[in-house]
Amino acid sequence: MSEDRKQSDPIMQWVTFCLGDEKYGINVMQVQEVLRITEIAPVPGAPSYVLGIINLRGNVVTVIDTRNRFGLPSKEPDDAARVVIIETDKHIIGILVDSVAEVVEMRASEIETAPNVGNEENSKYIQGVTSRDNKLLILVDLNRFLSEDEKAELDMF
Amino acid sequence: MRQTKPPQQQIVQQKLALDAYLSTLLDEVPEAVPSDERAGVVTKPLEKAVEPAVQQVIATQPLQNERVAFEKPVKLHPLSVMPDWAQHEFQALFFKVEHLILAAPLTDLSRTIKIDRKPGKIPGQPSWFLGLLDENDSRIGVLDTGQLIFGKLRGSQRDLEANPFKSILITQDKRWGLACDEILSIGKLKPDKVRWRTSRQKKPWLIGTVIEELTAIIDLQELVPHRKRKT
């Protein structure tokens, strides 16, 4: 492979997870660890997308209800459910997903911009879409997953 | 033909006179169309549609000042609302959404497919956007035609799990798919068998109605959203 292509069309790795019928990908560089579901303590007065907090080796980490965030119906977590600990703009948060699938590699050129047909605010965290095994893979921009105000609010929990 | 204006409709200012002149020129555009393209009733709605322009520009009473006169912009939208395909006999695909039969010009369509899998739902999109479907090297944004046509209130009452759409009409550019219940047939439509809308300020996607069958003719270019690119 030429050096030019490496630079102009870099290979990126994505951790994929499932929510309902859809598969999503997040940048592997922002994933710190993947946990089995543990006790999540609810936080009084927290926004609806916050499930609660967990104690991660002495650190309090807020867990986001990803289904709620994506406008999907809620589902009771089962054995396959995982909390993916991610770092976004120096904030450590957990996102609850139905299951974690795999790590996939893809070139930047394989990613197509997602259509933005509605309110830009609602879908700004969708980085793009691509196909994997004849199925749509939706790539999430974790840096836009929460707004600055929301991140600041999470720090107060 | 221009009619003699009554005394109270005299043009009172030079700029207004210029506007009126330009409007009149625009009014006369249909007459400049080659005669073979003006066959049938197509010209009728066009002629009808142009009538408000001059009336809005010409002062019916002496104007107090020029500024007031220009605060009301003149809207001209008769000729521009007619797509090219509406000028001649055209082929249309008839399809059904709920109990409504609609027609779309074949020139705006690429193909139709049966829905054999669910479109991939993208978070944060409006409810009328059903998701993305990969089909023959194209990624198609699938739209809930019911919601687009009937409006969100009525269209969104449909339970898509229990009563899913069966087919998709794919647009010519292969970017959009209109979900529907049934593909019915292809037929030829003569312009004089259609009652064309003369104004499309509201529901711009509704271009006319087939008089005999009372079937709504849809302008797909106006119905599909314009995909925005993120900056």
Interface residues (C-beta under 8 A of the other chain):
Chain A: G20 D21 E22 R69 F70 G71 L72 E112 T113 A114 P115 N116 V117 G118 N119 E120 N122 S123 K124 Y125 I126 V129 S131 N134 K135 L136 I138
Chain B: K118 G120 K121 I122 P123 G124 Q125 P126 F129 G131 L132 D134 R139 G141 P225 R227 K228 R229 K230
